[in-house]
Amino acid sequence: MPRLTSAILASLLLVPLVTVEASATGSAAVAARRIDHLAWDAPAELRAGTSQGLRVTGGRLTLDDADTGRWTSPWAAPGFALTQLIASWSARTPGHSSVRVEVRGRHGSTTSSWDTLAVWAAGDRYLHRTTSSGQADDLGSVNVDTWQVPGGVTSYQLRVTLVRAAGQAASPSVDAVGAVASRLPDVDDVATSRPGVARGVVLDVPRYSQMIHSGELPQYGGGGEAWCSPTSTSMVLGYYDALPRPAAYAWVGTGHTDPWVDHAARMTYDYEYDGTGNWPFNTAYAAALAGHAFVTRLRSLREAEPYVKAGIPLVASIAFGPGELTGAPISSSNGHLVVIAGFTRSGDVVVNDPAAPNDRTVRRTYDRGQFEDAWVPASGGTVYVIHDDAHPLP
């Protein structure tokens, strides 16, 4: 089944990679949306954390002589009491190696236990990448890829553990780790934002349909409506000419259209969640190919427009009921991913919707207000930001 939005499932110290300011929409609900994304990326930023058994080499955290090493971030204080957090990372896991990502929070004199967000590897030969929902032992709990803290915490730490098999020379490595922290109002709709800098800009994102894969690879979700996330991620990778090489997806076999989508489904599959819609699993897969990728949240399409203007399409997580998104190829969804490819001159949003029945019909135009109501309240405005070095962040 497709990825359920966190809202439905729940019914820098460093310079931020993304600075999210309040949109000029006239909506109190939008202005009240508290969002902060921080990342530790550059060598100096990684060295600001505490390491055991690791070193920073070539801008990456790698193991010293031991087979296990750990990096802990400084305490990060977003400036508000966050109630949700989604971590992202960019890592390599050669051979039999893996990465564990954890979080803990602090409120007043109380510090929570460490909660595991992911045990991750790029491949699945030696380890099945998983999340660990639950862990509701103190301040927070894990809901697939989202750390939820109903009472709020004022600061948090991330911890990353690198592990390799005994005797293996090749080390796993991490070149970026971060998180988006948020505190969001519980609303059903938002005021429509005013069109901004990307009016009339439409990016040439290739078009892939998830539906043409119906029934394929049942061990990874079976294609069709279950593959909106890896299909959207693949469209953005195709835009950057960063799809995996044919040798990587040769295992798919012959007779498959767009076999790189099948490959992406396997490489983003969460074995505990039993699906391909894990947000940071998709960005971790994309980061290794495009160069940079992370999950964040935006308050409106006005905040998405600078990315499109800079040549960066976004993957957006939406949910909608019957009649709520005119022109959509499916009547409703409680969790769906599409690519924001651009905007019309009047400000409506141009998307690549993978739920279309075939590649030719993927491109759609949605009413700006309807799209924002399907995106901002449902997923908190969640997007995948995937880009290469030729397209720096705005």
One Martini backbone bead per residue (centre of mass of N, CA, C, O) as a GRO file, in nm:
protein
  394
    1MET     BB    1   0.101   0.031   0.012
    2PRO     BB    2   0.093   0.342   0.053
    3ARG     BB    3   0.206   0.614   0.201
    4LEU     BB    4   0.128   0.730   0.501
    5THR     BB    5   0.052   0.993   0.655
    6SER     BB    6   0.121   1.125   0.961
    7ALA     BB    7  -0.158   1.250   1.018
    8ILE     BB    8  -0.314   0.989   0.979
    9LEU     BB    9  -0.150   0.802   1.170
   10ALA     BB   10  -0.209   1.001   1.426
   11SER     BB   11  -0.583   0.994   1.422
   12LEU     BB   12   2.412   2.500   1.351
   13LEU     BB   13   2.394   2.531   1.527
   14LEU     BB   14   2.372   2.531   1.216
   15VAL     BB   15   2.343   2.584   0.899
   16PRO     BB   16   2.086   2.568   0.713
   17LEU     BB   17   1.984   2.427   0.425
   18VAL     BB   18   1.691   2.534   0.512
   19THR     BB   19   1.504   2.831   0.498
   20VAL     BB   20   1.189   2.873   0.667
   21GLU     BB   21   0.943   3.095   0.593
   22ALA     BB   22   0.682   3.278   0.606
   23SER     BB   23   0.408   3.307   0.426
   24ALA     BB   24   0.220   3.531   0.208
   25THR     BB   25  -0.122   3.436   0.280
   26GLY     BB   26  -0.301   3.516   0.544
   27SER     BB   27  -0.240   3.260   0.732
   28ALA     BB   28  -0.233   3.150   1.050
   29ALA     BB   29  -0.167   2.850   1.002
   30VAL     BB   30   0.091   2.902   0.840
   31ALA     BB   31   0.242   3.085   1.047
   32ALA     BB   32   0.234   2.837   1.271
   33ARG     BB   33   0.447   2.688   1.111
   34ARG     BB   34   0.703   2.487   1.243
   35ILE     BB   35   1.028   2.491   1.074
   36ASP     BB   36   1.341   2.284   1.081
   37HIS     BB   37   1.652   2.255   0.902
   38LEU     BB   38   1.927   2.033   0.962
   39ALA     BB   39   2.289   1.995   0.882
   40TRP     BB   40   2.559   1.758   0.852
   41ASP     BB   41   2.832   1.792   0.606
   42ALA     BB   42   3.071   1.926   0.640
   43PRO     BB   43   3.361   1.865   0.793
   44ALA     BB   44   3.320   2.070   1.027
   45GLU     BB   45   3.039   1.964   1.105
   46LEU     BB   46   3.120   1.673   1.171
   47ARG     BB   47   3.336   1.764   1.389
   48ALA     BB   48   3.116   1.878   1.594
   49GLY     BB   49   3.095   1.608   1.670
   50THR     BB   50   3.097   1.288   1.828
   51SER     BB   51   3.360   1.043   1.820
   52GLN     BB   52   3.379   0.672   1.777
   53GLY     BB   53   3.581   0.508   1.557
   54LEU     BB   54   3.617   0.777   1.384
   55ARG     BB   55   3.658   0.963   1.074
   56VAL     BB   56   3.745   1.242   0.869
   57THR     BB   57   3.729   1.166   0.512
   58GLY     BB   58   3.658   1.335   0.243
   59GLY     BB   59   3.382   1.431   0.397
   60ARG     BB   60   3.374   1.154   0.570
   61LEU     BB   61   3.250   0.907   0.764
   62THR     BB   62   3.480   0.668   0.904
   63LEU     BB   63   3.642   0.400   0.988
   64ASP     BB   64   3.872   0.280   1.152
   65ASP     BB   65   3.982  -0.022   1.281
   66ALA     BB   66   3.714  -0.079   1.350
   67ASP     BB   67   3.372  -0.221   1.312
   68THR     BB   68   3.281   0.021   1.508
   69GLY     BB   69   3.099   0.338   1.498
   70ARG     BB   70   3.037   0.676   1.645
   71TRP     BB   71   2.800   0.950   1.596
   72THR     BB   72   2.735   1.271   1.760
   73SER     BB   73   2.554   1.527   1.782
   74PRO     BB   74   2.471   1.809   1.855
   75TRP     BB   75   2.265   2.004   2.001
   76ALA     BB   76   1.939   2.086   1.874
   77ALA     BB   77   1.770   2.414   1.842
   78PRO     BB   78   1.483   2.537   1.676
   79GLY     BB   79   1.292   2.739   1.875
   80PHE     BB   80   1.099   2.494   1.946
   81ALA     BB   81   0.851   2.256   2.022
   82LEU     BB   82   0.885   1.967   1.900
   83THR     BB   83   0.672   1.684   1.749
   84GLN     BB   84   0.854   1.635   1.487
   85LEU     BB   85   1.081   1.395   1.311
   86ILE     BB   86   1.304   1.384   1.017
   87ALA     BB   87   1.546   1.197   0.888
   88SER     BB   88   1.865   1.221   0.710
   89TRP     BB   89   2.087   1.056   0.461
   90SER     BB   90   2.433   1.000   0.341
   91ALA     BB   91   2.544   0.678   0.213
   92ARG     BB   92   2.775   0.400   0.242
   93THR     BB   93   2.757   0.016   0.191
   94PRO     BB   94   2.987  -0.187   0.162
   95GLY     BB   95   2.909  -0.484   0.155
   96HIS     BB   96   2.906  -0.574   0.501
   97SER     BB   97   2.712  -0.302   0.577
   98SER     BB   98   2.599  -0.029   0.805
   99VAL     BB   99   2.330   0.194   0.930
  100ARG     BB  100   2.247   0.377   1.225
  101VAL     BB  101   1.956   0.572   1.328
  102GLU     BB  102   1.919   0.819   1.590
  103VAL     BB  103   1.712   0.959   1.865
  104ARG     BB  104   1.693   1.245   2.092
  105GLY     BB  105   1.546   1.426   2.370
  106ARG     BB  106   1.475   1.758   2.524
  107HIS     BB  107   1.301   1.861   2.838
  108GLY     BB  108   1.450   2.026   3.031
  109SER     BB  109   1.553   1.767   3.257
  110THR     BB  110   1.461   1.577   3.019
  111THR     BB  111   1.584   1.270   2.876
  112SER     BB  112   1.570   1.061   2.637
  113SER     BB  113   1.588   0.800   2.471
  114TRP     BB  114   1.699   0.606   2.225
  115ASP     BB  115   1.574   0.608   1.890
  116THR     BB  116   1.508   0.410   1.619
  117LEU     BB  117   1.485   0.490   1.268
  118ALA     BB  118   1.731   0.312   1.135
  119VAL     BB  119   1.831   0.024   0.936
  120TRP     BB  120   2.088   0.065   0.686
  121ALA     BB  121   2.113  -0.025   0.333
  122ALA     BB  122   2.158  -0.012   0.000
  123GLY     BB  123   2.129  -0.307   0.017
  124ASP     BB  124   2.010  -0.681   0.053
  125ARG     BB  125   2.216  -0.918   0.101
  126TYR     BB  126   2.276  -0.876   0.434
  127LEU     BB  127   2.037  -0.653   0.472
  128HIS     BB  128   1.727  -0.546   0.604
  129ARG     BB  129   1.583  -0.268   0.581
  130THR     BB  130   1.469  -0.071   0.871
  131THR     BB  131   1.235  -0.003   1.097
  132SER     BB  132   1.087   0.102   1.443
  133SER     BB  133   0.804   0.086   1.554
  134GLY     BB  134   0.747   0.268   1.849
  135GLN     BB  135   0.919   0.316   2.141
  136ALA     BB  136   0.707   0.408   2.391
  137ASP     BB  137   0.888   0.490   2.680
  138ASP     BB  138   0.861   0.817   2.667
  139LEU     BB  139   0.856   1.099   2.487
  140GLY     BB  140   0.877   0.904   2.234
  141SER     BB  141   0.802   0.786   1.893
  142VAL     BB  142   0.770   0.554   1.619
  143ASN     BB  143   0.653   0.630   1.270
  144VAL     BB  144   0.845   0.481   1.083
  145ASP     BB  145   0.997   0.795   0.982
  146THR     BB  146   0.864   0.926   1.252
  147TRP     BB  147   0.916   1.137   1.516
  148GLN     BB  148   0.707   1.143   1.809
  149VAL     BB  149   0.614   1.439   2.030
  150PRO     BB  150   0.348   1.542   2.191
  151GLY     BB  151   0.496   1.735   2.420
  152GLY     BB  152   0.768   1.804   2.338
  153VAL     BB  153   1.089   1.937   2.230
  154THR     BB  154   1.377   2.163   2.236
  155SER     BB  155   1.578   1.918   2.173
  156TYR     BB  156   1.834   1.737   1.975
  157GLN     BB  157   1.975   1.417   1.874
  158LEU     BB  158   2.203   1.248   1.669
  159ARG     BB  159   2.279   0.899   1.577
  160VAL     BB  160   2.561   0.723   1.424
  161THR     BB  161   2.613   0.383   1.314
  162LEU     BB  162   2.893   0.195   1.213
  163VAL     BB  163   2.905  -0.122   1.024
  164ARG     BB  164   3.116  -0.417   0.994
  165ALA     BB  165   3.253  -0.688   0.905
  166ALA     BB  166   3.466  -0.901   0.999
  167GLY     BB  167   3.754  -0.832   0.796
  168GLN     BB  168   3.660  -0.585   0.656
  169ALA     BB  169   3.785  -0.313   0.480
  170ALA     BB  170   3.542  -0.182   0.397
  171SER     BB  171   3.373   0.121   0.461
  172PRO     BB  172   3.145   0.284   0.585
  173SER     BB  173   2.966   0.598   0.500
  174VAL     BB  174   2.921   0.956   0.586
  175ASP     BB  175   2.825   1.290   0.444
  176ALA     BB  176   2.520   1.313   0.568
  177VAL     BB  177   2.318   1.466   0.835
  178GLY     BB  178   1.965   1.509   0.929
  179ALA     BB  179   1.675   1.733   1.005
  180VAL     BB  180   1.322   1.772   1.044
  181ALA     BB  181   1.154   2.004   1.237
  182SER     BB  182   0.818   2.013   1.395
  183ARG     BB  183   0.518   2.235   1.437
  184LEU     BB  184   0.176   2.157   1.375
  185PRO     BB  185  -0.123   2.218   1.273
  186ASP     BB  186  -0.463   2.103   1.293
  187VAL     BB  187  -0.567   2.083   0.959
  188ASP     BB  188  -0.763   2.073   0.646
  189ASP     BB  189  -0.669   2.366   0.555
  190VAL     BB  190  -0.547   2.632   0.337
  191ALA     BB  191  -0.439   2.909   0.225
  192THR     BB  192  -0.378   3.035  -0.073
  193SER     BB  193  -0.108   3.099  -0.237
  194ARG     BB  194   0.091   3.310  -0.392
  195PRO     BB  195   0.239   3.358  -0.661
  196GLY     BB  196   0.575   3.347  -0.780
  197VAL     BB  197   0.892   3.294  -0.932
  198ALA     BB  198   0.764   3.023  -1.114
  199ARG     BB  199   0.605   3.142  -1.326
  200GLY     BB  200   0.620   2.942  -1.620
  201VAL     BB  201   0.785   2.705  -1.490
  202VAL     BB  202   0.900   2.400  -1.663
  203LEU     BB  203   1.026   2.096  -1.614
  204ASP     BB  204   1.207   1.822  -1.777
  205VAL     BB  205   1.049   1.565  -1.661
  206PRO     BB  206   1.029   1.255  -1.663
  207ARG     BB  207   0.784   0.989  -1.746
  208TYR     BB  208   0.639   0.774  -1.493
  209SER     BB  209   0.460   0.479  -1.433
  210GLN     BB  210   0.333   0.270  -1.183
  211MET     BB  211   0.098   0.101  -1.329
  212ILE     BB  212   0.282  -0.071  -1.530
  213HIS     BB  213   0.378  -0.251  -1.254
  214SER     BB  214   0.160  -0.436  -1.208
  215GLY     BB  215   0.265  -0.736  -1.036
  216GLU     BB  216   0.548  -0.666  -0.969
  217LEU     BB  217   0.736  -0.769  -0.733
  218PRO     BB  218   0.590  -0.871  -0.453
  219GLN     BB  219   0.842  -0.848  -0.250
  220TYR     BB  220   0.811  -0.506  -0.328
  221GLY     BB  221   0.468  -0.459  -0.353
  222GLY     BB  222   0.369  -0.496  -0.675
  223GLY     BB  223   0.327  -0.228  -0.764
  224GLY     BB  224   0.155   0.022  -0.863
  225GLU     BB  225   0.017   0.188  -0.595
  226ALA     BB  226   0.294   0.118  -0.424
  227TRP     BB  227   0.508   0.305  -0.633
  228CYS     BB  228   0.518   0.622  -0.607
  229SER     BB  229   0.795   0.684  -0.481
  230PRO     BB  230   1.009   0.542  -0.672
  231THR     BB  231   0.894   0.680  -0.925
  232SER     BB  232   0.946   0.973  -0.846
  233THR     BB  233   1.246   0.944  -0.789
  234SER     BB  234   1.316   0.850  -1.081
  235MET     BB  235   1.232   1.107  -1.227
  236VAL     BB  236   1.446   1.289  -1.094
  237LEU     BB  237   1.693   1.126  -1.178
  238GLY     BB  238   1.637   1.153  -1.482
  239TYR     BB  239   1.669   1.461  -1.495
  240TYR     BB  240   1.990   1.422  -1.397
  241ASP     BB  241   2.114   1.168  -1.519
  242ALA     BB  242   2.096   0.944  -1.238
  243LEU     BB  243   2.054   0.674  -1.311
  244PRO     BB  244   2.115   0.371  -1.305
  245ARG     BB  245   2.289   0.139  -1.428
  246PRO     BB  246   2.210  -0.137  -1.607
  247ALA     BB  247   2.366  -0.338  -1.419
  248ALA     BB  248   2.192  -0.281  -1.162
  249TYR     BB  249   1.902  -0.382  -1.325
  250ALA     BB  250   1.942  -0.671  -1.456
  251TRP     BB  251   1.775  -0.847  -1.248
  252VAL     BB  252   1.487  -0.787  -1.363
  253GLY     BB  253   1.494  -0.823  -1.662
  254THR     BB  254   1.295  -0.884  -1.915
  255GLY     BB  255   0.999  -0.701  -2.011
  256HIS     BB  256   1.057  -0.416  -1.871
  257THR     BB  257   0.940  -0.118  -1.804
  258ASP     BB  258   1.127   0.081  -1.644
  259PRO     BB  259   1.345  -0.087  -1.452
  260TRP     BB  260   1.440   0.138  -1.247
  261VAL     BB  261   1.185   0.118  -1.074
  262ASP     BB  262   1.220  -0.164  -0.965
  263HIS     BB  263   1.490  -0.101  -0.832
  264ALA     BB  264   1.390   0.125  -0.643
  265ALA     BB  265   1.195  -0.049  -0.484
  266ARG     BB  266   1.409  -0.234  -0.362
  267MET     BB  267   1.604   0.015  -0.247
  268THR     BB  268   1.336   0.125  -0.058
  269TYR     BB  269   1.265  -0.111   0.108
  270ASP     BB  270   1.067  -0.179   0.398
  271TYR     BB  271   1.054  -0.463   0.598
  272GLU     BB  272   0.857  -0.359   0.820
  273TYR     BB  273   0.654  -0.178   0.663
  274ASP     BB  274   0.604  -0.300   0.374
  275GLY     BB  275   0.754  -0.073   0.180
  276THR     BB  276   0.839   0.225  -0.048
  277GLY     BB  277   0.747   0.503   0.139
  278ASN     BB  278   1.003   0.581   0.269
  279TRP     BB  279   1.139   0.874   0.277
  280PRO     BB  280   1.457   0.839   0.356
  281PHE     BB  281   1.502   0.595   0.169
  282ASN     BB  282   1.474   0.762  -0.092
  283THR     BB  283   1.698   0.976  -0.038
  284ALA     BB  284   1.932   0.777   0.005
  285TYR     BB  285   1.919   0.661  -0.278
  286ALA     BB  286   1.951   0.937  -0.434
  287ALA     BB  287   2.220   1.049  -0.316
  288ALA     BB  288   2.412   0.833  -0.455
  289LEU     BB  289   2.335   0.952  -0.753
  290ALA     BB  290   2.306   1.279  -0.741
  291GLY     BB  291   2.446   1.373  -0.427
  292HIS     BB  292   2.159   1.497  -0.315
  293ALA     BB  293   1.940   1.434  -0.019
  294PHE     BB  294   1.620   1.525   0.139
  295VAL     BB  295   1.402   1.589   0.405
  296THR     BB  296   1.122   1.816   0.409
  297ARG     BB  297   0.937   2.120   0.489
  298LEU     BB  298   0.658   2.310   0.375
  299ARG     BB  299   0.404   2.572   0.363
  300SER     BB  300   0.415   2.612   0.040
  301LEU     BB  301   0.437   2.682  -0.296
  302ARG     BB  302   0.606   2.937  -0.256
  303GLU     BB  303   0.847   2.759  -0.132
  304ALA     BB  304   0.885   2.584  -0.399
  305GLU     BB  305   0.963   2.785  -0.630
  306PRO     BB  306   1.274   2.828  -0.594
  307TYR     BB  307   1.347   2.544  -0.683
  308VAL     BB  308   1.234   2.551  -0.968
  309LYS     BB  309   1.394   2.802  -1.055
  310ALA     BB  310   1.671   2.625  -0.994
  311GLY     BB  311   1.600   2.323  -1.118
  312ILE     BB  312   1.421   2.180  -0.871
  313PRO     BB  313   1.253   1.916  -0.818
  314LEU     BB  314   0.971   1.785  -0.630
  315VAL     BB  315   0.868   1.559  -0.380
  316ALA     BB  316   0.525   1.505  -0.292
  317SER     BB  317   0.307   1.463  -0.012
  318ILE     BB  318  -0.024   1.329  -0.045
  319ALA     BB  319  -0.388   1.379   0.025
  320PHE     BB  320  -0.722   1.257  -0.088
  321GLY     BB  321  -1.043   1.294  -0.183
  322PRO     BB  322  -1.322   1.295  -0.333
  323GLY     BB  323  -1.302   1.586  -0.537
  324GLU     BB  324  -1.008   1.730  -0.432
  325LEU     BB  325  -0.849   1.653  -0.728
  326THR     BB  326  -0.853   1.778  -1.016
  327GLY     BB  327  -0.731   1.537  -1.261
  328ALA     BB  328  -0.682   1.289  -1.126
  329PRO     BB  329  -0.617   0.940  -1.181
  330ILE     BB  330  -0.732   0.928  -0.892
  331SER     BB  331  -0.986   0.964  -0.656
  332SER     BB  332  -0.793   0.865  -0.412
  333SER     BB  333  -0.573   0.920  -0.112
  334ASN     BB  334  -0.373   0.838   0.191
  335GLY     BB  335  -0.098   0.820   0.004
  336HIS     BB  336   0.107   1.030  -0.210
  337LEU     BB  337   0.336   1.069  -0.491
  338VAL     BB  338   0.478   1.364  -0.645
  339VAL     BB  339   0.592   1.587  -0.902
  340ILE     BB  340   0.724   1.901  -0.896
  341ALA     BB  341   0.774   2.074  -1.216
  342GLY     BB  342   0.571   2.336  -1.195
  343PHE     BB  343   0.421   2.642  -1.350
  344THR     BB  344   0.194   2.840  -1.431
  345ARG     BB  345   0.115   3.165  -1.494
  346SER     BB  346  -0.122   3.146  -1.263
  347GLY     BB  347   0.007   2.908  -1.043
  348ASP     BB  348  -0.030   2.641  -1.112
  349VAL     BB  349   0.043   2.298  -1.081
  350VAL     BB  350   0.301   2.099  -1.218
  351VAL     BB  351   0.289   1.746  -1.268
  352ASN     BB  352   0.408   1.418  -1.188
  353ASP     BB  353   0.182   1.145  -1.204
  354PRO     BB  354   0.223   0.803  -1.142
  355ALA     BB  355  -0.097   0.716  -1.153
  356ALA     BB  356  -0.093   0.694  -1.429
  357PRO     BB  357  -0.147   0.453  -1.680
  358ASN     BB  358   0.093   0.608  -1.830
  359ASP     BB  359   0.356   0.790  -1.938
  360ARG     BB  360   0.199   0.993  -2.127
  361THR     BB  361  -0.014   1.080  -1.863
  362VAL     BB  362   0.151   1.213  -1.619
  363ARG     BB  363   0.096   1.495  -1.695
  364ARG     BB  364  -0.019   1.761  -1.475
  365THR     BB  365  -0.281   1.997  -1.366
  366TYR     BB  366  -0.322   2.177  -1.058
  367ASP     BB  367  -0.481   2.330  -0.834
  368ARG     BB  368  -0.340   2.516  -0.601
  369GLY     BB  369  -0.538   2.486  -0.361
  370GLN     BB  370  -0.587   2.181  -0.377
  371PHE     BB  371  -0.294   2.097  -0.341
  372GLU     BB  372  -0.237   2.228  -0.065
  373ASP     BB  373  -0.465   2.064   0.083
  374ALA     BB  374  -0.320   1.779   0.009
  375TRP     BB  375  -0.031   1.856   0.151
  376VAL     BB  376  -0.003   2.030   0.412
  377PRO     BB  377  -0.200   1.883   0.614
  378ALA     BB  378  -0.124   1.579   0.557
  379SER     BB  379   0.228   1.602   0.557
  380GLY     BB  380   0.344   1.896   0.622
  381GLY     BB  381   0.493   1.951   0.342
  382THR     BB  382   0.635   1.712   0.219
  383VAL     BB  383   0.976   1.666   0.083
  384TYR     BB  384   1.193   1.593  -0.176
  385VAL     BB  385   1.539   1.684  -0.201
  386ILE     BB  386   1.689   1.668  -0.525
  387HIS     BB  387   2.042   1.706  -0.617
  388ASP     BB  388   2.302   1.852  -0.786
  389ASP     BB  389   2.584   2.040  -0.843
  390ALA     BB  390   2.436   2.209  -1.082
  391HIS     BB  391   2.195   2.239  -0.841
  392PRO     BB  392   2.175   2.449  -0.622
  393LEU     BB  393   2.051   2.583  -0.363
  394PRO     BB  394   1.848   2.868  -0.305
   0.00000   0.00000   0.00000
